[in-house]
Amino acid sequence: MTYLKMTFMTTPVLSKFVNKSLLLLAFTLLAIQPAGQVPAAENTAWAEKGSFPLNMNARVFVNNYIRENEEVLRAVQQRSSSPFKLIDAVFTRYGLPREIKYLAVIESELKPTALSPVGARGPWQLMPETAQLLGLTVNPDQDERILYYKSTVAAAKYLKDLYGEFGDWLLVVAAYNGGAAQVYRAIHKAGSRSFWDLQAFLPAESRMHVKKFIATHYYFEGRGSAATSTKAECMACAADARTASVHTPYRSKPFVQPAAFRPSTLARTSSSIFFL
């Protein structure tokens, strides 16, 4: 075997040039990727983000709800910064999607002193018995349901427990409103665990509660998420994201939240949403 040897005189200038050339070559090699492949971190981000189109059964309701309640939603949005920061921190600690915080908007408009005719109180509208089971003090002298941090921790525990039962955030929202027994009954009657299949067997209030949650989520976020999708829809989105990550290079684009969200803005935000 013959080896080709190149002998040259080393000088400080030449040495510096060689080092720079090797460094440039190293960066170039690191930058080269096979077609259709993406870095692991970006691939994970794409899969987590996914694409969550608005279910056709909710399009008309969401459109109408946002238009009819825009003034109230805007007022809540203007004072939501501090409550949302607290809720985000608690939900992150308990492993919950931060988007579930919009449940507090439809429960109480984020008002800690909100009180319902049936006795539910606080930003999460917890009933006295439920609050006590979750570790809150509720008696004539003290009611911790109105304390934002403590009530949010209690709500996080309750929501996490419900998700452990149903594994579907839309069913969790329905159960939070009407109780787990009502949801199990609807599942049995419908023979399905999809909210869109069993909604007719839920009490009207619980059925509307879920749709209000979806609409409120779209008002604040301008798009859907796992929290506004059924378990089957989430699985389909994850499969689509995995397919896209293999065949299509990822190009991230920052999402700009509209200052004042309107139905017309929603239609422009996602190409997969078309209102009837």
N, C-alpha and C positions, 0 to 999 in steps of 0.2 A: 504494500500500500504506500502510495506516495503522498506526502504532505507538502502543501505549498506554504512556504514560510515567507512572511513579509517583514523585512527588517527596516526600521527607520529610526532616526535619531530623535530622542525625546527632548523636547524643550518645554519651558513653562507655558508658552503660548499654545503649542500643539497639544499639550496635555489638557489644558483648559478647554480647547476646542473639542477634543475627543470626549471629555466628560459631559459637555453640553449635548453633544450628538447622541450619546448613549441615553441620557436622561430624556431627550425628546423622543427617541425610539421607544423607550419604556412607556411613556404616556400614550403614544400612538397605538401601541399594542393593547394597552388596557382599554382604550376607547373603542376598539374594533369588536363588534358583536355580530353573531350570525343573524341573518335576516329573520325578522319575526320574533326575536328574543328580546326580553326586557330585563333589567336588573331585578333581583329578588325583592328589594324594598318597594320598587315602583309596582311590581306585579301584585304584591300584597295590598298596596294602597288601592289599586284598581279593583281588586276583588272585594275589598271592604266597602268601597264607595258604591260599586255596582250601579245599576240603573233601575229605579223603582217607578214605573209608570203608574199613573192614577187609574185605579180600577174603573172600568166603564160604568159599573153600577153606582159609582159615587160622583161622577163628573157633573151631572146637573145639580145635585145637592150642594157640592162644594162651590160651584159657580154662584148659585143663589145665596148661599149662606154668607160668603165673603161680601157680596154686594150689599146684602141687607144688614150686616153687622159690622161694616167697615169702620164706622165711627167709634164703636165700642172697642174693637180690636186695635185701632190706632191708639186710643187712650191707654189701653193696657200696655201696648208696646212702648209707649213713651215713659212708663214708670217700671219697666220690667228689668232693667239692668241689674240692680242689686239683688232682687229675688232670684233671678236666673243664675247669677254667679254662685249664690249659696246652693241652689238646687243642683247645678252642674257639679259642684264639688262633692256633694253628698252622693249623688247618683254614680259618679265616677268611682267613688270609694266602694260602693255596693255592686259595681259591675253592671249598672243599668244604662241603657241608651239615654243620652242626654235629651233626646227629642221627646221623651215621655214627660218632660216638664210641662209640655203644653196641656197636659191633663189638668194641671192646676189653673190654667186660664179658663177652661170651661167649667171647672168646679166652683171657683170663687172669684175669678178675675184677679187672682193673686192677692186678694184682700185677706189679711190674717184674722180680721174680726167677723168675717162673713158667717152668717147663721141662717140655716135653712128652716122651713116650717116644721120639719120632722126632727130637728135637733142636731143635725150635722153641723160641725163648726170648724173654723180655721181655713187656711189656704187649701187644705186637702179634703175638707168637708168630711171629717171622720166622725162617725157616730160614737157616743160615749163608751159603749161596751167594746167596740172595736179598738178604740184608742187605748183603753185600759189593758186589753189583751196585748197591745203592742208596746206596753211599758209607760204610757203617759198617765199622769195624774189628772183625774177629772172628778171634782167634787165641788160643793157649793163655795168653798174658799179658794180653790185654785183650778184652773183649766189650762193645761199645757198644750191643748190643741191650737191655741192662738199664738204660741211661740214658734216662730218660723223654723228655726233649726231643729228643735225637738220633733215638731210635727212632720218635717220633711224626712227625718231619719225614720220615723214610724211609718210614713207612707212608703219609703224605699224598701223597708222590710216586708211590708204587705205586698207591694208590687212584685218583689223578687219571689215571694212565696207563691203568688198567683201564676207567675211565669213558669215556675217549677211544675205547677199542675197542668198548665195548658200548652206551654211552649209556643205561644202565638200571641203577639202583642194586642191584636184587635180583640181577641177573646179576653185578654187580661183587662182591657178597658171596659168591656161589657160586664165582666165579673166585679170589677171595682165599683161599678155603679149599682148593679142589681144583685150581686152575690154569685158565688160560684155555683150554687145549686141551680139557679136559673139557666146558667150556661150549659151545665151538664144535661139538664132537661131538654134544652134546645138541640144539643148534639144528638141525643137519643132519638128525638122526633124526626130530625132531618136526616139522620144517618150519615152525617158529615161533620167534620171539624173545621170547615171553612166558614168564616163569618158570613160571606155572601150567600151561602147555601142555607144557613140556619137562622139568619136574621129575622125571618118571618115568624119564628117560634120564640123569639125573645120579647119581653115587654117593650112596648113602644118607646118608653123613656131610655132604656138601655140601648136599643137599636139606634136611636137618634144621638145618644151620647157618643157612640163610636164614630158616627159620621161627622159630628161636630168636632171631635178630636182630629179627625183627618183634615177637615177644612181649616181648622186653626193651625195645624202643623204646616199646611201649604201656605197660609197667610204669612207666617213668620219665616219659613225656610225657602219658599218658592219652589219646592220640589218634595218628592216623597222620600221615604227611608224604610228601613226594616220595620219601624214602628207603625207605619201606615199600610203594611202589606201582610197578607196571610202567610202562614208558614210555607205553603206550597209556592206562593209568589216569591218569597225570599229564596227558596231553593232554586227556582228557575232563574232568578237574577244572578245568583252565585254561579250557576252553570254557564250563563251567558258571559259573565265576567271572566271565568276561567278560559272559555273559548276565545274571547277577545284578547286575553293576555298572551295566548299562544300564537295567534294569527295576526294580531295588529299591534304595532309598536305603540306604547302608551305616550300620550301627549297630555299632560295635565293643564287644565285651564282653571284659574281661580274663579270661584263663584261669588258674584257680587249680589248681596242681599238688597232688595229694593227698599228704599226708605219708607215708602207707603205702598203696601202691596195691594194690587187690584186684580180682579179676575182676568182682565186683558193682559196684565203683566204675566200672570201664570201661564197663559197660552203661549207667550213668547219665550218663557223660561225653559220649557221642556218641549222638544219636538214630538215627544210621544203623547202629549196631552192635547186632546181636541174636545172642546165643550160642545154639547148638543144644544 
